Amino acid sequence: MSVSFTLSPEQQQLKAVARAFAEEHLRDLAAAVRAEPDPLRRALLARPVMEKAVGMGFLKGLIPVPFGGAAGSGVDAAILIEEWATHSPDFVISLAGPLIALAPVYEVGTPEQIRRFVAPFLADSGAPVAAMAYSEPGGSANFAAPAPAEGTRTTAVPDGDHWVINGAKQWASHLPGWDGDGPDLMTIVCRTPGGVSLLVAERAQLAGHVEVEEYLDLPGLRGCLTARIRLRDVRVPRANLLGAEGDGARLTLNAFTGSGASIGTFATAAMRRAFDVAFRFATTERRGGAEPIIAHQAVSDVLADAKGRIEAVRLLSWRALDAALSGDPNGLELALHAKVFGSETAVDVINDLVKIVGVSAYDTAFPLVDALHEALAYPVIEGSNTGVRRRQLQALLRDPAYDPLAASGLT
């Protein structure tokens, strides 16, 4: 295996283009989101920016090459995510919905399913969105649990050549779509007679059958279109079943491998922004003293420790995303470490940086608190660390075939 930590010329160009887009569009979007109190109106602010991103080919860049897109390596994905999420992680989450919703399609979809379900996201215009309808209002950590546990509560009942789906979903970005009639594609985790299964509903099948019960007002990631919805008698063809009945639990967990790895990069972006704010504060603010507060050892120690942890999470996340998106058999373990270690490190690091700034940081007008609000989400979204991700790590560690050196390539 050849290892290099120097970005290629193509990756340098990707970084430059991504940073330019972020500075031109996402910085202003983030400011507008902060100023808008209504959760629906502020989420809709992203639509024209998404149209620009789609027109520039960024959405195609999230679709793997074998399925008609132009996705590069996991490191390429990490570069893009970090540059954009440093300004607006909300926007990245909205654009990247197909990464999760289409993952089971790539894994087990028939050629006809792949062609039909991927097509909306190969567009050169518009703002197509997708949602992985997994989480439910009552919690979903035990979504695959058999009776007498509730497990997944959303049901799909066969009716001739169709499935009829009923149930409530929450948390996935863009469950209502832009207009409340659903996204362009929704991959639904539901319970069929054969067990937990995955069904795909297209926009035409969702329209008129999605009831938005509440648009959620989140403390962080405020620009994400996040809602609780109820699916009422959504009819989808029997042919929209992904894989076999009862295979939904495995496919769902697999779908969140790449997104779990990406949380490490989202965490890196939040720390990067917070460090920039705290560093500038420490090198310019005297707080009544004779020199900037970075002259105090306690302050410089916190900054040095924070910077080291940022670099550690960044490199782990690069490795994890690259392994997860390339099909490396060790991708799951690396993705889980990036998710758990990255998200929890971000909370600790940003909290330490808040202490450097002091009470001034506890002002919504000060830019540090936004990064902390975002970081607090990362341990609990994309599979909570406690209820889902550490359980997966436990299962890996308990496997008799587990090799502690395999993920490092040192076996």
Stockholm file with secondary structure:
# STOCKHOLM 1.0

chainA/1-411         MSVSFTLSPEQQQLKAVARAFAEEHLRDLAAAVRAEPDPLRRALLARPVMEKAVGMGFLKGLIPVPFGGAAGSGVDAAILIEEWATHSPDFVISLAGPLIALAPVYEVGTPEQIRRFVAPFLADSGAPVAAMAYSEPGGSANFAAPAPAEGTRTTAVPDGDHWVINGAKQWASHLPGWDGDGPDLMTIVCRTPGGVSLLVAERAQLAGHVEVEEYLDLPGLRGCLTARIRLRDVRVPRANLLGAEGDGARLTLNAFTGSGASIGTFATAAMRRAFDVAFRFATTERRGGAEPIIAHQAVSDVLADAKGRIEAVRLLSWRALDAALSGDPNGLELALHAKVFGSETAVDVINDLVKIVGVSAYDTAFPLVDALHEALAYPVIEGSNTGVRRRQLQALLRDPAYDPLAASGLT
#=GR chainA/1-411 SS CCCCCSCCHHHHHHHHHHHHHIIIIIHHHHHHHHHCCCHHHHHHTHHHHHHHHHHTTTTGGGSCGGGTCCCCCHHHHHHHHHHHHTTCHHHHHHHTHHHHHTHHHHHHCCHHHHHHHHGGGGCSSSCCCEEEECCCTTCCTTTTCCTTSCCCCCEEEEETTEEEEEEEEESSTTSSTTTSSCCSEEEEEEEETTEEEEEEEEHHHHTTSEEEEEECCCSSSTTSCCEEEEEEEEEEEGGGEESSTTCHHHHHHHHHHHHHHHHHHHHHHHHHHHHHHHHHHHHHCCTTSSSCGGGSHHHHHHHHHHHHHHHHHHHHHHHHHHHHHHTCTTHHHHHHHHHHHHHHHHHHHHHHHHHHHGGGGGSTTSTHHHHHHHHHHTTTSSSCIIIIIHHHHHHHHHSTTCCTTGGGTCC
#=GC SS_cons         CCCCCSCCHHHHHHHHHHHHHIIIIIHHHHHHHHHCCCHHHHHHTHHHHHHHHHHTTTTGGGSCGGGTCCCCCHHHHHHHHHHHHTTCHHHHHHHTHHHHHTHHHHHHCCHHHHHHHHGGGGCSSSCCCEEEECCCTTCCTTTTCCTTSCCCCCEEEEETTEEEEEEEEESSTTSSTTTSSCCSEEEEEEEETTEEEEEEEEHHHHTTSEEEEEECCCSSSTTSCCEEEEEEEEEEEGGGEESSTTCHHHHHHHHHHHHHHHHHHHHHHHHHHHHHHHHHHHHHCCTTSSSCGGGSHHHHHHHHHHHHHHHHHHHHHHHHHHHHHHTCTTHHHHHHHHHHHHHHHHHHHHHHHHHHHGGGGGSTTSTHHHHHHHHHHTTTSSSCIIIIIHHHHHHHHHSTTCCTTGGGTCC
//
